[in-house]
Structures are given as C-alpha cells and as structure tokens.
Amino acid sequence: MGLQWTDSLDIALDLIELHPDVDPTQLHFVELREWVLALERFDDDPNHCGERVLEAIQLAWMSEME
C-alpha cells in the first residue's frame, strides 16, 4: 500500500530526500501538493487534500529539518 495524505511524516521524509535544498517554509501549498502527487509511493485520491493536510506535511518537513 502506498502513501496516503495522512502519512505526513513519511511524505515529508520522501520530499526531503528529493528536494534536500528546499526550505519548506518558503514552499507554496500549490507546489507542495504537486510534489506530493508526483511521489512514486503516493497512492491516494488527489481530491482528498486540503490546506490542513498540506500544513501537516509542511510542519513535519520543518520538524525533520531542525
């Protein structure tokens, strides 16, 4: 089974691996959503994403960068 929108930490870890030089605080949600949808392991309905979900992914990413 692939990643779901609720797998914010695992998604963040994959994004860190693919985009190591990106500051997640400077990332717009539209771009973040596109990057999540492009992840090879991502397997969830694109329409089940909202601002809170993207914020959780962004916060997980920021936490891992510290």
Helices and strands as residue ranges (DSSP letters): H 8-18, G 24-26, H 29-38, G 46-48, H 51-65
